[in-house]
Structures are given as C-alpha cells and as structure tokens.
Amino acid sequence: MLKHWFKMRSACGNCGIPLERGEKDYFIGSMMWNLLLSEFVFIAIFVSVLVIRWPNVPWDAIQFVAPLGMLLAPLLLFPFSKLVWLAFDLMLRPERVDSG
C-alpha cells in the first residue's frame, strides 16, 4: 500500500481500488486520526509510567522524553493513520464499480 513512509501508491496492488479518492483535502481526516492515535499513545505511556513507578515517578526524565515522544509519534504513525482513514472511508462509502 505504501511506496515509502510518506507516500502511498495510487492503487491497491491486489484489488486495484484507487487509494486516492480524488477529493480536495481528502486526507485531512487522516491528520485527525494521526493526532488522535498520537495522543492516545502518549496518554497510555504516561499513565503506565505513573502507575508503575508511583511514588518515585521520574519527573526529570518525563520532562525531556515526553516532548520528544510527542514530536516523533505523528511521524511514526503517519502511514498507519492514512490507511486507517482510508479503511474507515471505504467502509462508509464503498468504491463503486462503473458498469458501462
């Protein structure tokens, strides 16, 4: 589905469904998924560290690692958020086959 980390192919290699829906600003939805996934990953890791390390929480390490994680998470999750958005959109608006 992906040419490289930041570029999708034009169509699926198996079924030929176009991956670009041809609508202006279509992948704004994938940016929304990217933000949501990044925030949920951050919250899950943060709460896990708090629960596991309580009462000796490493606040100094969190102060430096958390911003770095918040910068890297959207880059690491980018292709997955585009594919999740496309799958969600295809579920609600299936690709129509022209019979003509």
Backbone hydrogen bonds, N-H to C=O, Kabsch-Sander energy under -0.5 kcal/mol:
donor,donor_aa,acceptor,acceptor_aa,energy
3,K,7,K,-2.4
4,H,7,K,-1.4
7,K,4,H,-1.5
9,R,1,M,-2.4
12,C,17,I,-2.2
16,G,12,C,-0.9
19,L,10,S,-2.1
20,E,10,S,-0.9
21,R,19,L,-0.6
26,Y,23,E,-1.5
28,I,25,D,-1.2
29,G,26,Y,-1.2
31,M,27,F,-1.3
32,M,28,I,-1.7
33,W,29,G,-2.2
34,N,30,S,-2.4
35,L,31,M,-2.3
36,L,32,M,-2.5
37,L,33,W,-3.0
38,S,34,N,-2.4
39,E,35,L,-2.4
40,F,36,L,-2.5
41,V,37,L,-2.4
42,F,38,S,-2.3
43,I,39,E,-2.7
44,A,40,F,-2.5
45,I,41,V,-2.4
46,F,42,F,-2.8
47,V,43,I,-2.7
48,S,44,A,-2.1
49,V,45,I,-2.5
50,L,46,F,-2.3
51,V,47,V,-2.7
52,I,48,S,-2.8
53,R,49,V,-2.5
54,W,50,L,-1.0
56,N,53,R,-1.6
57,V,55,P,-0.9
59,W,57,V,-2.0
62,I,58,P,-2.4
63,Q,59,W,-2.2
64,F,60,D,-0.9
64,F,61,A,-0.7
65,V,61,A,-3.0
66,A,62,I,-2.1
68,L,64,F,-1.0
69,G,65,V,-2.7
70,M,66,A,-2.4
71,L,67,P,-1.5
72,L,68,L,-2.1
73,A,69,G,-2.6
75,L,71,L,-0.5
76,L,72,L,-2.4
77,L,73,A,-2.4
78,F,74,P,-0.7
81,S,77,L,-2.4
82,K,78,F,-1.9
83,L,79,P,-1.9
84,V,80,F,-2.5
85,W,81,S,-2.3
86,L,82,K,-2.2
87,A,83,L,-2.5
88,F,84,V,-2.5
89,D,85,W,-2.5
90,L,86,L,-2.8
91,M,87,A,-1.8
92,L,88,F,-1.7
93,R,89,D,-3.3
98,D,96,R,-0.6
100,G,98,D,-1.0
